[in-house]
């Protein structure tokens, strides 16, 4: 059995009396892209900073790549790439100078890899950092996080400021990392990108981890929308009493139904009528996410 790339047990952080995160326990396995979801203030950045020993926990434990970040900080940083949510770079240096400086500190970076990433992201490395837009500074940060080909890539809101075309390039780079057997852990509140990329996701609500699931598993929690087309108008009231049905509206001979959980009771109720057609609408990750935030999730 392989050692989890990320493992936390009861990870808790208070800032004085203010809540950071509470009893967060999770595992991230080698070769997966794990999405960390939650609105601003849920505790995503706090969790990432605890993983990297940038802040210390009130209680609980962390292991990265089987190592203790507090005791083995140098070894951890050699094997991990990190993009912070608030990126600070030397403003008077060019992008090339910043990356060369970071490469000398790491001592295990190929200039060819820097050039490859810069070309893929269309990053301008010649201009001083202070003259770059937020999105172009973000490209420098992404290159810095990825240039040593880390075993674990930790990204805090990585697509912030990137235009849509560059976002697509970043998605391709992350998928390449996964295919190579390396691991990605990234926080986000942009649900379509999480749905596209992630093998599993964790959802934070008010500092607590309320779900860790595959994307398809989370969708199973979401409310699904179904249109039942019958051979004539029917009373919608009996359908409202069906287990799992959250809403029913009638429009002529069509019932518009919102259902959560097993479809079996609804199908049996529909079988009491002549059904001409059933139209189902695939739930998305946003609906599942909102279900957990409303308290409707498991």
C-alpha positions as CSV (number, residue, x, y, z in Angstrom):
1,X,0.0,0.0,0.0
2,X,1.5,3.4,-1.1
3,X,2.0,6.2,1.3
4,X,-0.5,9.1,0.7
5,X,1.1,12.1,-0.8
6,X,-0.9,14.4,1.6
7,X,-2.2,13.2,4.9
8,X,-3.7,15.3,7.6
9,X,-5.3,14.2,10.9
10,X,-7.4,16.5,13.0
11,X,-5.7,19.6,11.5
12,X,-7.0,22.6,13.4
13,X,-6.0,26.3,13.4
14,X,-7.3,29.2,15.4
15,X,-6.1,32.8,15.1
16,X,-6.7,33.9,18.6
17,X,-10.5,33.4,19.0
18,X,-11.1,33.4,15.2
19,X,-11.6,30.1,13.4
20,X,-9.2,29.0,10.7
21,X,-10.0,25.3,10.1
22,X,-11.3,22.7,12.5
23,X,-10.5,18.9,12.6
24,X,-9.6,18.6,8.9
25,X,-8.6,15.0,8.1
26,X,-7.9,14.0,4.5
27,X,-5.7,11.9,2.2
28,X,-4.5,12.7,-1.3
29,X,-3.1,9.8,-3.3
30,X,-0.2,9.8,-5.8
31,X,-1.1,10.7,-9.4
32,X,-4.4,12.4,-8.7
33,X,-5.6,15.9,-9.1
34,X,-7.4,16.9,-6.0
35,X,-9.6,20.0,-5.9
36,X,-10.1,21.9,-2.7
37,X,-13.4,23.8,-2.8
38,X,-15.0,26.5,-0.7
39,X,-15.9,30.2,-0.8
40,X,-13.6,32.9,0.4
41,X,-13.0,32.5,4.2
42,X,-13.8,28.8,4.3
43,X,-10.2,27.9,5.2
44,X,-8.6,26.8,1.9
45,X,-5.5,29.0,2.2
46,X,-5.1,28.3,5.9
47,X,-5.0,24.6,5.1
48,X,-2.4,25.1,2.4
49,X,-0.2,27.2,4.6
50,X,-0.4,24.5,7.3
51,X,0.6,21.8,4.8
52,X,3.7,23.7,3.9
53,X,4.6,24.7,7.5
54,X,4.2,28.4,6.7
55,X,2.0,28.6,9.8
56,X,1.8,26.1,12.7
57,X,-1.4,24.3,13.7
58,X,-3.2,24.7,16.9
59,X,-3.4,20.9,16.9
60,X,-3.3,18.0,14.5
61,X,-0.7,16.5,12.2
62,X,0.5,16.8,8.6
63,X,2.5,14.5,6.4
64,X,3.6,15.4,2.9
65,X,5.2,12.6,0.8
66,X,5.6,10.7,4.1
67,X,7.6,13.5,5.7
68,X,6.8,15.9,8.6
69,X,7.0,19.5,7.1
70,X,7.9,20.9,10.5
71,X,10.9,18.6,10.9
72,X,11.8,17.9,7.3
73,X,11.1,21.3,5.7
74,X,14.1,21.4,3.4
75,X,13.4,17.9,2.0
76,X,9.7,18.7,1.5
77,X,10.4,21.9,-0.4
78,X,12.8,20.1,-2.7
79,X,9.9,17.8,-3.8
80,X,7.0,20.2,-3.7
81,X,6.0,23.1,-6.0
82,X,3.9,25.9,-4.6
83,X,1.9,28.8,-6.1
84,X,0.5,31.1,-3.3
85,X,-2.8,32.9,-3.6
86,X,-1.0,36.2,-3.1
87,X,2.1,36.1,-5.2
88,X,5.0,38.4,-4.2
89,X,7.9,38.8,-6.6
90,X,10.9,41.2,-6.8
91,X,9.4,44.1,-8.7
92,X,12.6,45.5,-10.3
93,X,13.8,42.2,-11.6
94,X,12.7,40.8,-15.0
95,X,10.8,37.5,-15.1
96,X,13.9,35.8,-16.4
97,X,16.0,37.1,-13.5
98,X,13.4,36.0,-11.0
99,X,13.3,32.5,-12.4
100,X,17.1,32.3,-12.7
101,X,17.4,33.3,-9.1
102,X,14.9,30.7,-8.0
103,X,16.6,28.1,-10.1
104,X,20.0,28.7,-8.4
105,X,18.3,28.3,-5.0
106,X,16.8,25.0,-6.1
107,X,19.9,23.7,-7.9
108,X,17.9,21.0,-9.8
109,X,16.2,23.1,-12.5
110,X,16.6,22.7,-16.2
111,X,16.7,25.9,-18.2
112,X,15.1,24.0,-21.0
113,X,12.1,23.3,-18.7
114,X,11.8,27.0,-17.9
115,X,11.9,27.8,-21.6
116,X,9.3,25.1,-22.4
117,X,6.9,26.4,-19.7
118,X,7.4,30.0,-20.7
119,X,6.6,29.2,-24.3
120,X,3.5,27.2,-23.4
121,X,2.2,30.0,-21.2
122,X,3.3,32.8,-23.6
123,X,5.1,34.4,-20.6
124,X,7.1,37.6,-21.3
125,X,10.3,37.1,-19.3
126,X,12.1,40.2,-20.5
127,X,10.1,42.9,-18.7
128,X,10.4,44.0,-15.1
129,X,7.9,42.4,-12.8
130,X,6.4,45.8,-11.8
131,X,5.4,46.4,-15.4
132,X,3.5,43.1,-15.8
133,X,-0.3,42.7,-15.4
134,X,-1.6,40.4,-12.7
135,X,-2.1,37.6,-15.2
136,X,1.4,37.9,-16.5
137,X,2.8,37.8,-13.0
138,X,0.7,34.8,-12.4
139,X,2.4,33.0,-15.3
140,X,5.8,33.6,-13.7
141,X,4.5,32.1,-10.5
142,X,3.2,29.0,-12.3
143,X,6.6,28.5,-14.0
144,X,8.4,28.9,-10.7
145,X,6.1,26.3,-9.1
146,X,6.5,23.8,-11.9
147,X,10.0,24.3,-13.3
148,X,11.7,21.6,-11.0
149,X,9.1,19.0,-12.0
150,X,7.9,18.5,-8.4
151,X,6.3,15.3,-7.2
152,X,3.6,17.4,-5.5
153,X,2.2,20.6,-7.0
154,X,0.2,22.8,-4.5
155,X,-1.7,25.7,-6.2
156,X,-3.8,28.3,-4.4
157,X,-6.4,29.7,-6.9
158,X,-4.0,29.2,-9.8
159,X,-6.2,30.6,-12.6
160,X,-6.7,34.0,-11.0
161,X,-6.0,36.7,-13.5
162,X,-5.4,34.4,-16.4
163,X,-7.2,34.9,-19.7
164,X,-9.3,32.0,-20.9
165,X,-6.7,30.8,-23.5
166,X,-4.0,30.6,-20.9
167,X,-6.3,28.9,-18.5
168,X,-6.7,26.1,-21.1
169,X,-2.9,25.8,-21.4
170,X,-2.6,25.5,-17.6
171,X,-5.3,22.7,-17.6
172,X,-3.3,20.9,-20.2
173,X,-0.1,21.2,-18.1
174,X,-1.8,19.9,-15.0
175,X,-3.2,16.9,-17.0
176,X,0.3,16.2,-18.2
177,X,1.5,16.2,-14.5
178,X,-1.1,13.7,-13.6
179,X,-0.3,11.4,-16.6
180,X,3.4,11.4,-15.4
181,X,2.2,10.0,-12.0
182,X,2.8,13.3,-10.1
183,X,0.2,14.8,-7.9
184,X,-1.7,18.1,-7.9
185,X,-3.6,19.7,-5.0
186,X,-5.3,23.0,-5.8
187,X,-7.8,25.3,-4.2
188,X,-10.5,26.9,-6.3
189,X,-14.0,28.4,-6.2
190,X,-14.3,28.1,-10.0
191,X,-16.4,25.0,-10.3
192,X,-16.2,24.3,-14.0
193,X,-12.4,24.0,-13.9
194,X,-12.7,21.6,-10.9
195,X,-15.3,19.5,-12.7
196,X,-13.0,19.3,-15.7
197,X,-9.7,18.5,-14.0
198,X,-10.2,16.7,-10.7
199,X,-10.3,13.1,-9.8
200,X,-11.6,13.9,-6.3
201,X,-12.7,17.1,-4.5
202,X,-12.9,18.2,-0.9
203,X,-15.5,20.8,0.2
204,X,-14.8,23.1,3.1
205,X,-17.7,24.8,4.9
206,X,-16.9,27.3,7.7
207,X,-13.5,25.6,8.3
208,X,-14.7,22.0,8.4
209,X,-14.3,19.4,5.7
210,X,-17.8,18.4,4.9
211,X,-17.2,16.1,1.9
212,X,-14.4,14.2,0.1
213,X,-15.8,12.6,-3.0
214,X,-15.3,11.9,-6.7
215,X,-16.8,14.5,-9.0
216,X,-19.4,11.9,-10.1
217,X,-20.1,11.0,-6.5
218,X,-20.8,14.6,-5.6
219,X,-23.1,15.0,-8.6
220,X,-25.1,12.1,-7.2
221,X,-25.9,14.3,-4.2
222,X,-27.1,17.2,-6.4
223,X,-30.8,17.8,-7.1
224,X,-31.6,16.5,-10.6
225,X,-34.2,18.1,-12.8
226,X,-36.6,15.8,-14.8
227,X,-39.5,16.5,-17.2
228,X,-42.2,13.9,-17.3
229,X,-44.3,14.2,-20.5
230,X,-47.6,12.4,-19.9
231,X,-50.6,11.7,-22.2
232,X,-52.6,14.4,-20.5
233,X,-52.7,16.8,-17.6
234,X,-52.4,15.1,-14.1
235,X,-52.6,16.4,-10.5
236,X,-49.0,17.2,-9.4
237,X,-49.9,16.8,-5.7
238,X,-49.2,13.0,-5.4
239,X,-45.8,13.5,-7.0
240,X,-44.9,16.0,-4.3
241,X,-45.3,13.3,-1.7
242,X,-42.8,10.9,-3.4
243,X,-39.6,10.4,-1.3
244,X,-36.8,12.5,-2.7
245,X,-38.9,14.9,-4.7
246,X,-38.2,18.5,-3.8
247,X,-40.3,20.4,-6.2
248,X,-43.1,19.7,-8.8
249,X,-44.7,22.2,-11.2
250,X,-47.2,21.3,-13.9
251,X,-47.3,22.8,-17.4
252,X,-50.1,21.2,-19.4
253,X,-49.3,17.5,-19.7
254,X,-45.6,18.0,-18.5
255,X,-44.4,17.8,-14.9
256,X,-41.2,19.6,-14.1
257,X,-39.7,17.7,-11.1
258,X,-36.6,18.3,-8.9
259,X,-35.5,15.1,-7.2
260,X,-32.6,14.2,-4.9
261,X,-31.3,10.7,-4.2
262,X,-32.8,7.5,-5.7
263,X,-35.0,7.8,-8.7
264,X,-36.8,4.5,-8.0
265,X,-39.8,6.0,-6.0
266,X,-40.4,8.6,-8.7
267,X,-40.2,6.0,-11.5
268,X,-42.8,3.8,-9.7
269,X,-45.1,6.8,-9.2
270,X,-44.8,7.8,-12.9
271,X,-45.6,4.2,-13.9
272,X,-49.1,4.8,-12.6
273,X,-49.6,7.0,-15.7
274,X,-49.0,6.8,-19.4
275,X,-45.6,8.3,-19.9
276,X,-44.8,9.6,-23.4
277,X,-41.3,10.9,-22.7
278,X,-38.8,11.5,-19.8
279,X,-36.2,14.2,-20.2
280,X,-33.4,14.4,-17.6
281,X,-30.9,17.2,-17.0
282,X,-27.4,16.1,-15.9
283,X,-26.5,17.8,-12.6
284,X,-23.3,19.8,-12.4
285,X,-20.7,20.3,-9.7
286,X,-22.2,23.7,-8.9
287,X,-25.5,22.1,-7.9
288,X,-23.7,19.6,-5.7
289,X,-21.6,22.2,-4.1
290,X,-24.6,24.3,-3.3
291,X,-26.4,21.3,-1.9
292,X,-23.6,20.9,0.7
293,X,-23.7,24.6,1.5
294,X,-27.4,24.5,2.0
295,X,-27.0,21.5,4.3
296,X,-28.7,19.1,1.8
297,X,-25.6,16.9,1.3
298,X,-24.8,13.7,3.0
